[in-house]
Amino acid sequence: MMKRGFTLIETFVAISILLISLAGPLSIAVKALQSAYYARDEVIASYLAQEGIEYVRAMRDQNYLTGNSDWLAGLDDPSNNCVDADCTVDFPYFTHQSCGGDCAPLLIDQNGLYTQKSGDPSIYTRVLRIKSVPNAPNEIDVQVTVSWQAGTIPRHFIIDERVFNWL
């Protein structure tokens, strides 16, 4: 009497079909996770870049409120000049620092805020550059670039905005 059952070849074919049917959904899940991580990093970078723009606006507004006639006071100081130079912005402490070459990466403090003072290293570097606009003394071009490394791929998020002296 012959025993009925699966042969070894039938078992290998069944396992192969099962593995092929699982490979598609798993590769889709991997791509979805990669896209989610990239979207998270890009959203954080956009917030950090917008924070740099808001820093320049806040400095302008503070100069107006204190009665300072120089609307760029603090941003164009010889020691911490951000006009036509690269700067880092530390928004929680409301300070900026001119960086001669490569700007330092942002740190994450114990409260989860991005700062230049202390904390754990982050993947982001924020560079603020203020450019004078020719023939427009009451206007500046503010460009904030946030850079980070996603795996082996360098990423950048840039915001470029005009800020006006409305005094």
PyMOL commands that set and color helices and strands:
alter all, ss='L'
color gray80, all
select helices_A, chain A and resi 8-65
alter helices_A, ss='H'
color red, helices_A
select strands_A, chain A and resi 86-90+95-98+107-108+114-115+120-121+125-132+139-150+153-164
alter strands_A, ss='S'
color yellow, strands_A
deselect
rebuild
show_as cartoon
